[in-house]
Amino acid sequence: MKVTCDACGCDMIITSSYRYLCPECKYEIEMAHVQEANAKYWEEHKKNIDWAKIKGNEVIIMK
């Protein structure tokens, strides 16, 4: 799954503390939040999220 920062558009990276980190803004979000959004998306669409943007604590599913 591609995860990007909504503020600057950078691809976020996974850290050793199970968080997504924006290398530009230094913003972090717990991987669990993204996984929760993916689980809800799976229930409705029977497929995983391809691309998500992170805006604060919000996970925005991109199509």
PyMOL Python script that loads the backbone (N, CA, C, O; Angstrom):
from pymol import cmd

cmd.read_pdbstr("""\
ATOM      1  N   MET A   1       0.844  -1.175   0.000  1.00  0.00           N
ATOM      2  CA  MET A   1       0.000   0.000   0.000  1.00  0.00           C
ATOM      3  C   MET A   1       0.890   1.239   0.000  1.00  0.00           C
ATOM      4  O   MET A   1       1.850   1.332   0.765  1.00  0.00           O
ATOM      5  N   LYS A   2       0.558   2.170  -0.857  1.00  0.00           N
ATOM      6  CA  LYS A   2       1.277   3.445  -0.906  1.00  0.00           C
ATOM      7  C   LYS A   2       0.627   4.383   0.113  1.00  0.00           C
ATOM      8  O   LYS A   2      -0.593   4.551   0.111  1.00  0.00           O
ATOM      9  N   VAL A   3       1.429   4.991   0.976  1.00  0.00           N
ATOM     10  CA  VAL A   3       0.937   5.940   1.974  1.00  0.00           C
ATOM     11  C   VAL A   3       1.701   7.239   1.789  1.00  0.00           C
ATOM     12  O   VAL A   3       2.930   7.263   1.867  1.00  0.00           O
ATOM     13  N   THR A   4       0.970   8.321   1.544  1.00  0.00           N
ATOM     14  CA  THR A   4       1.609   9.624   1.329  1.00  0.00           C
ATOM     15  C   THR A   4       1.110  10.650   2.335  1.00  0.00           C
ATOM     16  O   THR A   4       0.028  10.513   2.905  1.00  0.00           O
ATOM     17  N   CYS A   5       1.914  11.668   2.536  1.00  0.00           N
ATOM     18  CA  CYS A   5       1.578  12.791   3.406  1.00  0.00           C
ATOM     19  C   CYS A   5       0.749  13.781   2.597  1.00  0.00           C
ATOM     20  O   CYS A   5       1.179  14.222   1.531  1.00  0.00           O
ATOM     21  N   ASP A   6      -0.433  14.134   3.092  1.00  0.00           N
ATOM     22  CA  ASP A   6      -1.288  15.074   2.381  1.00  0.00           C
ATOM     23  C   ASP A   6      -0.683  16.476   2.362  1.00  0.00           C
ATOM     24  O   ASP A   6      -0.906  17.230   1.415  1.00  0.00           O
ATOM     25  N   ALA A   7       0.079  16.834   3.394  1.00  0.00           N
ATOM     26  CA  ALA A   7       0.632  18.184   3.507  1.00  0.00           C
ATOM     27  C   ALA A   7       1.680  18.476   2.434  1.00  0.00           C
ATOM     28  O   ALA A   7       1.670  19.551   1.833  1.00  0.00           O
ATOM     29  N   CYS A   8       2.592  17.515   2.189  1.00  0.00           N
ATOM     30  CA  CYS A   8       3.684  17.802   1.255  1.00  0.00           C
ATOM     31  C   CYS A   8       3.746  16.837   0.073  1.00  0.00           C
ATOM     32  O   CYS A   8       4.478  17.083  -0.886  1.00  0.00           O
ATOM     33  N   GLY A   9       2.980  15.735   0.132  1.00  0.00           N
ATOM     34  CA  GLY A   9       2.953  14.784  -0.978  1.00  0.00           C
ATOM     35  C   GLY A   9       4.061  13.746  -0.953  1.00  0.00           C
ATOM     36  O   GLY A   9       4.177  12.954  -1.888  1.00  0.00           O
ATOM     37  N   CYS A  10       4.885  13.731   0.103  1.00  0.00           N
ATOM     38  CA  CYS A  10       5.972  12.744   0.204  1.00  0.00           C
ATOM     39  C   CYS A  10       5.418  11.364   0.513  1.00  0.00           C
ATOM     40  O   CYS A  10       4.402  11.232   1.195  1.00  0.00           O
ATOM     41  N   ASP A  11       6.089  10.339   0.009  1.00  0.00           N
ATOM     42  CA  ASP A  11       5.773   8.972   0.399  1.00  0.00           C
ATOM     43  C   ASP A  11       6.278   8.758   1.819  1.00  0.00           C
ATOM     44  O   ASP A  11       7.431   9.054   2.133  1.00  0.00           O
ATOM     45  N   MET A  12       5.405   8.242   2.666  1.00  0.00           N
ATOM     46  CA  MET A  12       5.769   7.991   4.056  1.00  0.00           C
ATOM     47  C   MET A  12       6.480   6.649   4.149  1.00  0.00           C
ATOM     48  O   MET A  12       6.214   5.740   3.363  1.00  0.00           O
ATOM     49  N   ILE A  13       7.384   6.531   5.113  1.00  0.00           N
ATOM     50  CA  ILE A  13       8.150   5.301   5.303  1.00  0.00           C
ATOM     51  C   ILE A  13       7.752   4.666   6.636  1.00  0.00           C
ATOM     52  O   ILE A  13       7.296   5.354   7.549  1.00  0.00           O
ATOM     53  N   ILE A  14       7.929   3.345   6.737  1.00  0.00           N
ATOM     54  CA  ILE A  14       7.627   2.630   7.968  1.00  0.00           C
ATOM     55  C   ILE A  14       8.857   2.657   8.861  1.00  0.00           C
ATOM     56  O   ILE A  14       9.963   2.345   8.420  1.00  0.00           O
ATOM     57  N   THR A  15       8.655   3.036  10.129  1.00  0.00           N
ATOM     58  CA  THR A  15       9.757   3.073  11.093  1.00  0.00           C
ATOM     59  C   THR A  15       9.767   1.781  11.914  1.00  0.00           C
ATOM     60  O   THR A  15       8.849   0.967  11.814  1.00  0.00           O
ATOM     61  N   SER A  16      10.787   1.607  12.705  1.00  0.00           N
ATOM     62  CA  SER A  16      10.896   0.421  13.545  1.00  0.00           C
ATOM     63  C   SER A  16       9.861   0.417  14.667  1.00  0.00           C
ATOM     64  O   SER A  16       9.650  -0.616  15.302  1.00  0.00           O
ATOM     65  N   SER A  17       9.217   1.546  14.919  1.00  0.00           N
ATOM     66  CA  SER A  17       8.198   1.628  15.977  1.00  0.00           C
ATOM     67  C   SER A  17       6.791   1.445  15.408  1.00  0.00           C
ATOM     68  O   SER A  17       5.809   1.846  16.032  1.00  0.00           O
ATOM     69  N   TYR A  18       6.698   0.838  14.220  1.00  0.00           N
ATOM     70  CA  TYR A  18       5.410   0.556  13.579  1.00  0.00           C
ATOM     71  C   TYR A  18       4.571   1.811  13.356  1.00  0.00           C
ATOM     72  O   TYR A  18       3.382   1.862  13.673  1.00  0.00           O
ATOM     73  N   ARG A  19       5.227   2.802  12.807  1.00  0.00           N
ATOM     74  CA  ARG A  19       4.572   4.054  12.444  1.00  0.00           C
ATOM     75  C   ARG A  19       4.952   4.398  11.016  1.00  0.00           C
ATOM     76  O   ARG A  19       5.995   3.976  10.515  1.00  0.00           O
ATOM     77  N   TYR A  20       4.095   5.168  10.371  1.00  0.00           N
ATOM     78  CA  TYR A  20       4.449   5.761   9.081  1.00  0.00           C
ATOM     79  C   TYR A  20       5.007   7.148   9.375  1.00  0.00           C
ATOM     80  O   TYR A  20       4.418   7.910  10.141  1.00  0.00           O
ATOM     81  N   LEU A  21       6.141   7.471   8.766  1.00  0.00           N
ATOM     82  CA  LEU A  21       6.822   8.743   8.994  1.00  0.00           C
ATOM     83  C   LEU A  21       6.978   9.476   7.677  1.00  0.00           C
ATOM     84  O   LEU A  21       7.397   8.882   6.683  1.00  0.00           O
ATOM     85  N   CYS A  22       6.641  10.773   7.655  1.00  0.00           N
ATOM     86  CA  CYS A  22       6.883  11.618   6.492  1.00  0.00           C
ATOM     87  C   CYS A  22       8.304  12.164   6.610  1.00  0.00           C
ATOM     88  O   CYS A  22       8.598  12.887   7.562  1.00  0.00           O
ATOM     89  N   PRO A  23       9.190  11.843   5.675  1.00  0.00           N
ATOM     90  CA  PRO A  23      10.584  12.305   5.782  1.00  0.00           C
ATOM     91  C   PRO A  23      10.718  13.826   5.664  1.00  0.00           C
ATOM     92  O   PRO A  23      11.690  14.398   6.159  1.00  0.00           O
ATOM     93  N   GLU A  24       9.767  14.478   5.022  1.00  0.00           N
ATOM     94  CA  GLU A  24       9.826  15.935   4.835  1.00  0.00           C
ATOM     95  C   GLU A  24       9.263  16.676   6.056  1.00  0.00           C
ATOM     96  O   GLU A  24       9.937  17.527   6.636  1.00  0.00           O
ATOM     97  N   CYS A  25       8.026  16.347   6.440  1.00  0.00           N
ATOM     98  CA  CYS A  25       7.336  17.049   7.540  1.00  0.00           C
ATOM     99  C   CYS A  25       7.655  16.483   8.917  1.00  0.00           C
ATOM    100  O   CYS A  25       7.410  17.136   9.931  1.00  0.00           O
ATOM    101  N   LYS A  26       8.201  15.271   8.955  1.00  0.00           N
ATOM    102  CA  LYS A  26       8.494  14.550  10.197  1.00  0.00           C
ATOM    103  C   LYS A  26       7.219  14.180  10.959  1.00  0.00           C
ATOM    104  O   LYS A  26       7.268  13.919  12.161  1.00  0.00           O
ATOM    105  N   TYR A  27       6.079  14.158  10.262  1.00  0.00           N
ATOM    106  CA  TYR A  27       4.823  13.758  10.883  1.00  0.00           C
ATOM    107  C   TYR A  27       4.749  12.240  10.930  1.00  0.00           C
ATOM    108  O   TYR A  27       5.160  11.571   9.983  1.00  0.00           O
ATOM    109  N   GLU A  28       4.223  11.684  12.033  1.00  0.00           N
ATOM    110  CA  GLU A  28       4.084  10.238  12.190  1.00  0.00           C
ATOM    111  C   GLU A  28       2.639   9.873  12.495  1.00  0.00           C
ATOM    112  O   GLU A  28       1.909  10.637  13.126  1.00  0.00           O
ATOM    113  N   ILE A  29       2.243   8.700  12.040  1.00  0.00           N
ATOM    114  CA  ILE A  29       0.946   8.131  12.392  1.00  0.00           C
ATOM    115  C   ILE A  29       1.161   6.646  12.660  1.00  0.00           C
ATOM    116  O   ILE A  29       1.963   5.994  11.989  1.00  0.00           O
ATOM    117  N   GLU A  30       0.445   6.121  13.638  1.00  0.00           N
ATOM    118  CA  GLU A  30       0.590   4.703  13.957  1.00  0.00           C
ATOM    119  C   GLU A  30       0.065   3.844  12.816  1.00  0.00           C
ATOM    120  O   GLU A  30      -0.971   4.143  12.222  1.00  0.00           O
ATOM    121  N   MET A  31       0.783   2.789  12.523  1.00  0.00           N
ATOM    122  CA  MET A  31       0.395   1.870  11.466  1.00  0.00           C
ATOM    123  C   MET A  31      -0.986   1.270  11.752  1.00  0.00           C
ATOM    124  O   MET A  31      -1.724   0.958  10.817  1.00  0.00           O
ATOM    125  N   ALA A  32      -1.339   1.107  13.014  1.00  0.00           N
ATOM    126  CA  ALA A  32      -2.623   0.523  13.392  1.00  0.00           C
ATOM    127  C   ALA A  32      -3.797   1.332  12.847  1.00  0.00           C
ATOM    128  O   ALA A  32      -4.822   0.755  12.483  1.00  0.00           O
ATOM    129  N   HIS A  33      -3.666   2.656  12.783  1.00  0.00           N
ATOM    130  CA  HIS A  33      -4.745   3.493  12.245  1.00  0.00           C
ATOM    131  C   HIS A  33      -4.968   3.203  10.762  1.00  0.00           C
ATOM    132  O   HIS A  33      -6.107   3.148  10.298  1.00  0.00           O
ATOM    133  N   VAL A  34      -3.896   3.022  10.039  1.00  0.00           N
ATOM    134  CA  VAL A  34      -3.989   2.719   8.610  1.00  0.00           C
ATOM    135  C   VAL A  34      -4.564   1.309   8.426  1.00  0.00           C
ATOM    136  O   VAL A  34      -5.363   1.081   7.518  1.00  0.00           O
ATOM    137  N   GLN A  35      -4.168   0.378   9.271  1.00  0.00           N
ATOM    138  CA  GLN A  35      -4.676  -0.986   9.192  1.00  0.00           C
ATOM    139  C   GLN A  35      -6.166  -1.046   9.503  1.00  0.00           C
ATOM    140  O   GLN A  35      -6.890  -1.828   8.887  1.00  0.00           O
ATOM    141  N   GLU A  36      -6.638  -0.234  10.447  1.00  0.00           N
ATOM    142  CA  GLU A  36      -8.076  -0.170  10.760  1.00  0.00           C
ATOM    143  C   GLU A  36      -8.860   0.319   9.555  1.00  0.00           C
ATOM    144  O   GLU A  36      -9.905  -0.243   9.227  1.00  0.00           O
ATOM    145  N   ALA A  37      -8.371   1.355   8.896  1.00  0.00           N
ATOM    146  CA  ALA A  37      -9.038   1.878   7.702  1.00  0.00           C
ATOM    147  C   ALA A  37      -9.059   0.822   6.603  1.00  0.00           C
ATOM    148  O   ALA A  37     -10.050   0.686   5.885  1.00  0.00           O
ATOM    149  N   ASN A  38      -7.969   0.078   6.476  1.00  0.00           N
ATOM    150  CA  ASN A  38      -7.896  -0.974   5.462  1.00  0.00           C
ATOM    151  C   ASN A  38      -8.893  -2.086   5.764  1.00  0.00           C
ATOM    152  O   ASN A  38      -9.519  -2.615   4.846  1.00  0.00           O
ATOM    153  N   ALA A  39      -9.052  -2.449   7.038  1.00  0.00           N
ATOM    154  CA  ALA A  39     -10.007  -3.497   7.419  1.00  0.00           C
ATOM    155  C   ALA A  39     -11.438  -3.085   7.077  1.00  0.00           C
ATOM    156  O   ALA A  39     -12.214  -3.895   6.569  1.00  0.00           O
ATOM    157  N   LYS A  40     -11.787  -1.830   7.353  1.00  0.00           N
ATOM    158  CA  LYS A  40     -13.130  -1.332   7.007  1.00  0.00           C
ATOM    159  C   LYS A  40     -13.332  -1.321   5.495  1.00  0.00           C
ATOM    160  O   LYS A  40     -14.401  -1.676   4.998  1.00  0.00           O
ATOM    161  N   TYR A  41     -12.300  -0.913   4.776  1.00  0.00           N
ATOM    162  CA  TYR A  41     -12.365  -0.876   3.317  1.00  0.00           C
ATOM    163  C   TYR A  41     -12.536  -2.290   2.764  1.00  0.00           C
ATOM    164  O   TYR A  41     -13.286  -2.497   1.810  1.00  0.00           O
ATOM    165  N   TRP A  42     -11.841  -3.264   3.361  1.00  0.00           N
ATOM    166  CA  TRP A  42     -11.926  -4.658   2.920  1.00  0.00           C
ATOM    167  C   TRP A  42     -13.356  -5.182   3.080  1.00  0.00           C
ATOM    168  O   TRP A  42     -13.873  -5.869   2.200  1.00  0.00           O
ATOM    169  N   GLU A  43     -13.992  -4.851   4.210  1.00  0.00           N
ATOM    170  CA  GLU A  43     -15.362  -5.309   4.465  1.00  0.00           C
ATOM    171  C   GLU A  43     -16.324  -4.831   3.378  1.00  0.00           C
ATOM    172  O   GLU A  43     -17.231  -5.564   2.983  1.00  0.00           O
ATOM    173  N   GLU A  44     -16.129  -3.621   2.904  1.00  0.00           N
ATOM    174  CA  GLU A  44     -17.028  -3.043   1.900  1.00  0.00           C
ATOM    175  C   GLU A  44     -16.685  -3.449   0.475  1.00  0.00           C
ATOM    176  O   GLU A  44     -17.589  -3.685  -0.327  1.00  0.00           O
ATOM    177  N   HIS A  45     -15.395  -3.538   0.138  1.00  0.00           N
ATOM    178  CA  HIS A  45     -14.968  -3.701  -1.255  1.00  0.00           C
ATOM    179  C   HIS A  45     -14.274  -5.025  -1.557  1.00  0.00           C
ATOM    180  O   HIS A  45     -14.006  -5.329  -2.720  1.00  0.00           O
ATOM    181  N   LYS A  46     -13.982  -5.810  -0.531  1.00  0.00           N
ATOM    182  CA  LYS A  46     -13.287  -7.103  -0.686  1.00  0.00           C
ATOM    183  C   LYS A  46     -11.933  -6.975  -1.378  1.00  0.00           C
ATOM    184  O   LYS A  46     -11.515  -7.861  -2.123  1.00  0.00           O
ATOM    185  N   LYS A  47     -11.261  -5.865  -1.121  1.00  0.00           N
ATOM    186  CA  LYS A  47      -9.886  -5.674  -1.578  1.00  0.00           C
ATOM    187  C   LYS A  47      -9.206  -4.677  -0.652  1.00  0.00           C
ATOM    188  O   LYS A  47      -9.867  -3.918   0.058  1.00  0.00           O
ATOM    189  N   ASN A  48      -7.881  -4.687  -0.668  1.00  0.00           N
ATOM    190  CA  ASN A  48      -7.107  -3.780   0.174  1.00  0.00           C
ATOM    191  C   ASN A  48      -7.006  -2.401  -0.471  1.00  0.00           C
ATOM    192  O   ASN A  48      -7.191  -2.242  -1.678  1.00  0.00           O
ATOM    193  N   ILE A  49      -6.712  -1.424   0.354  1.00  0.00           N
ATOM    194  CA  ILE A  49      -6.468  -0.070  -0.126  1.00  0.00           C
ATOM    195  C   ILE A  49      -5.176  -0.071  -0.944  1.00  0.00           C
ATOM    196  O   ILE A  49      -4.176  -0.644  -0.513  1.00  0.00           O
ATOM    197  N   ASP A  50      -5.185   0.557  -2.106  1.00  0.00           N
ATOM    198  CA  ASP A  50      -3.975   0.686  -2.918  1.00  0.00           C
ATOM    199  C   ASP A  50      -3.149   1.897  -2.499  1.00  0.00           C
ATOM    200  O   ASP A  50      -1.919   1.854  -2.478  1.00  0.00           O
ATOM    201  N   TRP A  51      -3.861   2.985  -2.164  1.00  0.00           N
ATOM    202  CA  TRP A  51      -3.165   4.234  -1.866  1.00  0.00           C
ATOM    203  C   TRP A  51      -3.958   5.000  -0.819  1.00  0.00           C
ATOM    204  O   TRP A  51      -5.172   5.162  -0.946  1.00  0.00           O
ATOM    205  N   ALA A  52      -3.275   5.470   0.211  1.00  0.00           N
ATOM    206  CA  ALA A  52      -3.897   6.268   1.259  1.00  0.00           C
ATOM    207  C   ALA A  52      -3.068   7.519   1.487  1.00  0.00           C
ATOM    208  O   ALA A  52      -1.839   7.495   1.426  1.00  0.00           O
ATOM    209  N   LYS A  53      -3.773   8.616   1.753  1.00  0.00           N
ATOM    210  CA  LYS A  53      -3.109   9.858   2.155  1.00  0.00           C
ATOM    211  C   LYS A  53      -3.410  10.101   3.622  1.00  0.00           C
ATOM    212  O   LYS A  53      -4.509   9.817   4.098  1.00  0.00           O
ATOM    213  N   ILE A  54      -2.427  10.626   4.331  1.00  0.00           N
ATOM    214  CA  ILE A  54      -2.569  10.909   5.750  1.00  0.00           C
ATOM    215  C   ILE A  54      -2.685  12.413   5.941  1.00  0.00           C
ATOM    216  O   ILE A  54      -1.802  13.179   5.554  1.00  0.00           O
ATOM    217  N   LYS A  55      -3.795  12.818   6.548  1.00  0.00           N
ATOM    218  CA  LYS A  55      -4.039  14.235   6.841  1.00  0.00           C
ATOM    219  C   LYS A  55      -4.353  14.324   8.330  1.00  0.00           C
ATOM    220  O   LYS A  55      -5.474  14.041   8.754  1.00  0.00           O
ATOM    221  N   GLY A  56      -3.367  14.716   9.110  1.00  0.00           N
ATOM    222  CA  GLY A  56      -3.530  14.696  10.574  1.00  0.00           C
ATOM    223  C   GLY A  56      -3.673  13.245  11.019  1.00  0.00           C
ATOM    224  O   GLY A  56      -2.812  12.416  10.725  1.00  0.00           O
ATOM    225  N   ASN A  57      -4.748  12.939  11.720  1.00  0.00           N
ATOM    226  CA  ASN A  57      -5.025  11.557  12.121  1.00  0.00           C
ATOM    227  C   ASN A  57      -6.016  10.891  11.188  1.00  0.00           C
ATOM    228  O   ASN A  57      -6.485   9.787  11.467  1.00  0.00           O
ATOM    229  N   GLU A  58      -6.339  11.541  10.090  1.00  0.00           N
ATOM    230  CA  GLU A  58      -7.311  11.027   9.128  1.00  0.00           C
ATOM    231  C   GLU A  58      -6.611  10.249   8.018  1.00  0.00           C
ATOM    232  O   GLU A  58      -5.593  10.683   7.478  1.00  0.00           O
ATOM    233  N   VAL A  59      -7.180   9.091   7.691  1.00  0.00           N
ATOM    234  CA  VAL A  59      -6.687   8.270   6.590  1.00  0.00           C
ATOM    235  C   VAL A  59      -7.650   8.470   5.430  1.00  0.00           C
ATOM    236  O   VAL A  59      -8.816   8.084   5.516  1.00  0.00           O
ATOM    237  N   ILE A  60      -7.169   9.073   4.343  1.00  0.00           N
ATOM    238  CA  ILE A  60      -7.988   9.358   3.169  1.00  0.00           C
ATOM    239  C   ILE A  60      -7.664   8.325   2.111  1.00  0.00           C
ATOM    240  O   ILE A  60      -6.517   8.200   1.683  1.00  0.00           O
ATOM    241  N   ILE A  61      -8.687   7.577   1.686  1.00  0.00           N
ATOM    242  CA  ILE A  61      -8.494   6.532   0.696  1.00  0.00           C
ATOM    243  C   ILE A  61      -8.547   7.170  -0.692  1.00  0.00           C
ATOM    244  O   ILE A  61      -9.523   7.830  -1.046  1.00  0.00           O
ATOM    245  N   MET A  62      -7.488   6.964  -1.468  1.00  0.00           N
ATOM    246  CA  MET A  62      -7.406   7.511  -2.826  1.00  0.00           C
ATOM    247  C   MET A  62      -7.809   6.431  -3.811  1.00  0.00           C
ATOM    248  O   MET A  62      -7.509   5.254  -3.609  1.00  0.00           O
ATOM    249  N   LYS A  63      -8.477   6.823  -4.857  1.00  0.00           N
ATOM    250  CA  LYS A  63      -8.924   5.852  -5.851  1.00  0.00           C
ATOM    251  C   LYS A  63      -8.213   6.077  -7.164  1.00  0.00           C
ATOM    252  O   LYS A  63      -8.457   5.354  -8.130  1.00  0.00           O
TER     253      LYS A  63
END
""", "prot")
cmd.dss("prot")
cmd.show_as("cartoon", "prot")
cmd.util.cbc("prot")
cmd.orient("prot")
